[in-house]
Amino acid sequence: MEQLKNKLVLFYLDWVNDFATIERFAEYYDIEKGRAEKMIRIGRKLHQRIYINRHTPPLLPLPKTAN
């Protein structure tokens, strides 16, 4: 399952970096446009989840205000 997730993230990054349209991406990989859209959508969600979990610094506590 992890291998599939990694491939979907790589497809998403490939689309972001190398293609102007979903149509061209689908044509290049010889897949239907609907399948390409789904792969990109899932890959984007996985990428965001991984990126946010690894690169978001912990929140700092809010400063206390004097009353």
Residue, then its C-alpha position, 0 to 999 in steps of 0.5 A: m500500500e505504501q508503494l502505491k501511495n508513493k507512486l501517486v505522490l510521484f505522479y502528482l509531482d510529475w504533473v505539477n512540475d512537467f505538465a501544463t494540463i491534465e489532458r496532456f498528462a493523460e495523453y502522455y501516460d495513455i490514460e483517460k482524463g478522469r483517471a488522471e484527475k483522480m490520480i492527481r487529486i489523491g496524490r495531491k492529498l497524500h503529498q499535502r498530508i506528508y508535507i504538513n506532518r513533516h515540515t510544519p513546526p509546532l505551534l508556539p503558545l500564545p503569550k499571556t496578556a496582563n489583565 
